[in-house]
Amino acid sequence: MLPSDWDDIKLIYKNAIDEGISTFQTECPSFEEWDSSHIKDCRFVLTVGGEIAGWCALSQTSSREAYRGVVEVSIYFKNIYRGQGFGTKLLEHLCAESEAHGYWCLYSSIFSINDASIRLHEKCGFRRIGYRENIARDRFGVWRDTVLFERRNTYYG
């Protein structure tokens, strides 16, 4: 992922916000806001025919040193590229690269209504670790539940 990819990344993220099944965000951040809240390594795009079809990135879950290897996954795709195996390819790549960079635990919080993302994470070795009932309201004011997932890399620092 390059800074020059931001317009495509933002468009994909905006579509996810508008759909309302994968993020509590109500509007797209600026590149500077997004960049400062995501880890610099392990940012990837997947292209199809030269077009960015999807992207993924990691965020720290805590500023405490003990949790430096515990990171949260973000992964998003354009609608037309969903259900074709691209998500699996990108998430598997992210998992391998995260391990190579010394991260030992990948975490995801997924809307309980987002069946495709739940299946994707399970397919890529994530396990359910919890459920948060009515944790927050989505952009439409509807209370949403989230399902918590984690994947442990073999690297344990």
C-alpha distance (Angstrom), angle and dihedral (degrees) to the residues before:
residue distance angle dihedral
M1 . . .
L2 3.78 . .
P3 3.81 129.7 .
S4 3.82 86.5 -114.2
D5 3.85 87.7 64.3
W6 3.81 91.0 65.0
D7 3.81 97.3 100.5
D8 3.82 91.4 56.3
I9 3.81 92.9 41.7
K10 3.80 90.7 49.6
L11 3.81 91.7 49.8
I12 3.82 91.6 51.8
Y13 3.80 90.8 47.3
K14 3.81 92.3 46.7
N15 3.80 89.2 54.1
A16 3.82 89.5 52.6
I17 3.80 90.6 50.0
D18 3.81 90.7 50.0
E19 3.84 91.4 49.3
G20 3.78 90.9 54.2
I21 3.84 98.9 -151.3
S22 3.79 103.3 98.7
T23 3.80 112.6 36.2
F24 3.78 140.2 31.7
Q25 3.81 89.4 -144.1
T26 3.79 112.4 116.5
E27 3.80 98.4 -164.8
C28 3.78 138.3 17.8
P29 3.77 116.7 -94.2
S30 3.78 121.7 -130.6
F31 3.79 116.3 -97.3
E32 3.81 89.5 -104.7
E33 3.82 92.1 54.2
W34 3.80 92.4 45.1
D35 3.81 92.9 44.9
S36 3.81 93.5 50.9
S37 3.82 92.6 50.5
H38 3.82 97.0 50.0
I39 3.79 129.7 68.3
K40 3.81 112.8 -105.0
D41 3.80 95.5 -130.3
C42 3.80 124.2 56.6
R43 3.82 95.7 41.1
F44 3.78 110.9 136.7
V45 3.78 141.5 170.4
L46 3.78 126.3 -159.0
T47 3.77 115.3 -144.6
V48 3.79 129.7 -159.4
G49 3.79 116.2 -167.3
G50 3.80 90.3 -14.7
E51 3.82 92.6 -52.9
I52 3.79 122.7 114.6
A53 3.80 103.8 -115.7
G54 3.80 97.9 174.8
W55 3.76 146.2 -14.8
C56 3.78 141.5 -151.0
A57 3.79 136.0 -166.1
L58 3.79 141.5 166.9
S59 3.80 131.9 -121.9
Q60 3.79 130.0 -165.0
T61 3.79 113.6 -106.4
S62 3.80 93.8 -157.2
S63 3.80 139.2 12.1
R64 3.81 90.2 -138.5
E65 3.81 114.7 109.7
A66 3.81 93.0 -130.9
Y67 3.81 89.6 64.9
R68 3.83 98.1 44.8
G69 3.81 90.4 117.2
V70 3.82 95.5 49.9
V71 3.80 111.2 90.8
E72 3.79 138.3 170.4
V73 3.80 121.5 -125.0
S74 3.81 125.6 -133.5
I75 3.80 117.5 -173.0
Y76 3.80 127.4 167.6
F77 3.81 136.8 169.7
K78 3.76 138.5 -169.5
N79 3.80 109.9 -102.6
I80 3.80 94.3 -115.2
Y81 3.81 91.8 58.6
R82 3.79 97.7 49.4
G83 3.80 121.3 110.2
Q84 3.81 94.6 24.4
G85 3.81 100.4 99.7
F86 3.80 95.6 -99.2
G87 3.80 92.0 114.7
T88 3.79 90.9 55.8
K89 3.79 91.4 49.3
L90 3.80 93.1 49.3
L91 3.81 96.5 43.1
E92 3.82 92.1 47.1
H93 3.81 88.6 51.6
L94 3.80 90.7 49.4
C95 3.81 90.7 49.9
A96 3.81 92.5 51.6
E97 3.80 93.5 45.3
S98 3.79 92.9 46.0
E99 3.78 89.7 55.5
A100 3.82 91.2 47.7
H101 3.82 88.1 53.7
G102 3.81 93.0 51.8
Y103 3.80 101.7 -102.8
W104 3.79 110.3 142.8
C105 3.81 103.7 -175.6
L106 3.79 128.9 41.1
Y107 3.79 115.6 -163.5
S108 3.81 130.8 -166.0
S109 3.79 132.1 -177.5
I110 3.81 108.7 -160.6
F111 3.80 130.1 -175.1
S112 3.81 106.3 -108.1
I113 3.83 89.1 -128.5
N114 3.82 92.3 57.8
D115 3.81 97.5 92.2
A116 3.81 94.4 166.2
S117 3.81 93.3 56.4
I118 3.80 91.7 45.1
R119 3.83 90.7 52.3
L120 3.81 91.1 46.3
H121 3.79 93.3 52.9
E122 3.80 92.9 45.8
K123 3.82 90.2 49.3
C124 3.81 89.9 53.2
G125 3.81 95.2 53.2
F126 3.79 101.8 -91.8
R127 3.80 117.6 140.7
R128 3.78 130.0 -152.5
I129 3.77 111.3 -105.9
G130 3.78 101.3 168.9
Y131 3.74 154.0 -19.7
R132 3.80 129.1 -123.9
E133 3.78 113.4 -157.2
N134 3.81 118.4 -147.4
I135 3.79 90.1 -15.7
A136 3.83 96.2 161.8
R137 3.79 144.2 -16.0
D138 3.78 119.9 -97.5
R139 3.80 123.4 -133.8
F140 3.81 89.4 -81.7
G141 3.81 93.4 54.4
V142 3.83 94.5 -105.6
W143 3.80 117.4 139.0
R144 3.81 109.5 -120.7
D145 3.77 134.6 -159.5
T146 3.77 120.7 -142.6
V147 3.78 130.9 -153.0
L148 3.80 115.9 -143.5
F149 3.80 121.1 -140.0
E150 3.77 135.3 179.9
R151 3.76 137.3 -175.3
R152 3.77 121.6 -160.2
N153 3.78 117.2 -146.0
T154 3.79 117.3 -148.2
Y155 3.81 90.2 -115.9
Y156 3.79 111.1 92.5
G157 3.82 101.7 175.6
